[in-house]
Amino acid sequence: MADITRHPFVHHLRADTTAYVQHLRNGRVKHAGPGLAFWFRPGTAALAEVPLDDREQALLFHARTADFQDVTVQATVNFRVVDPALAATRIDFGIAPETGLWNATPMALLGGLLTELAQQPALEQLAGMTMAHALGHGIGPVRDRVATALADDVRLAERGLAVTDVRVVAIRTDPELERALQTDTREQVQQAADKATFERRAMAVERERAIAENELQNQIELAKREEDLVTQEGQNERQRATEKAAAGRIATEANAEQRRLIADATADTTRLVGQAEADAEAAKLVAYRELDQATLLALALKELAGNVPDINNLTITPDLLAPLLARFAQPDPPTAPAPDRPEGRAREAEAA
């Protein structure tokens, strides 16, 4: 909007760089161009302000598809004024000299014109499409059809307008009908999800089976190793028993050999001792043969006295001593010398 400063007889106008201002006085152009600043007399001036910036027009209209279904099209059209002098002559862009406001509503007129011009090609495009195709693939064809139609439209060129961009935001239908159309897709998606779930479960079962087989194989391997261990332990026990038996046999044989050696040594010792005792007894007997009877009797009594237990009381009667004393009173008869003595051998020689 132009900035107008009011004074008693003249006013001053200052326009933005994005606004084309045209000043007419008496039907002749006094000032024209964007971003102007000039003085004018309000009583004789005719002013027009045409915007040069890009404007956006939102479109929302209904259309019918080839299968007689109602759809709603939401689109946006961007446009601009490329020939402001021509637009100022075809559309009322006049502003009040006192306030700088438009006398009419030129932008609303332009919006209505663009809406009507964009609806026609969109309706024709959707009329040749089914609703399902329009909802799924209609945005691109409708946008291209509308952009081509607006770019070649003569009515816009005659008004100094140009369309810079066309966007179709959405093509929608009744929510219930749209949900009904989504059912097939939802079923397919659900089937795909179920299939993925089943495949995942099957894969999980296959993995569990593989794990179970692996565990079973490990158990079989452990059982085999345990069997080998038991066999090896049995062999070790048998070997220990054999070695222990061999060691016991060797120990027994060594013990027996030791006992035999001890027995032989004991027998030899006993034999030697017996032989020595026998020799001693023989020597004693030889010595006893050379003694007289009284001496032998005295030695016998001595030996007997040494082996008799202690005698506290001894009673000797005359009957016991009489024969003994009588025997000691008798003289001993001459004893013949032993043959092995020299005297005996001499007597034997004389007798011969």
Order of alpha helices (4+ residues) and beta strands (2+ residues): beta-beta-beta-beta-beta-beta-beta-beta-alpha-beta-alpha-alpha-alpha-alpha-beta-alpha-alpha-alpha-alpha
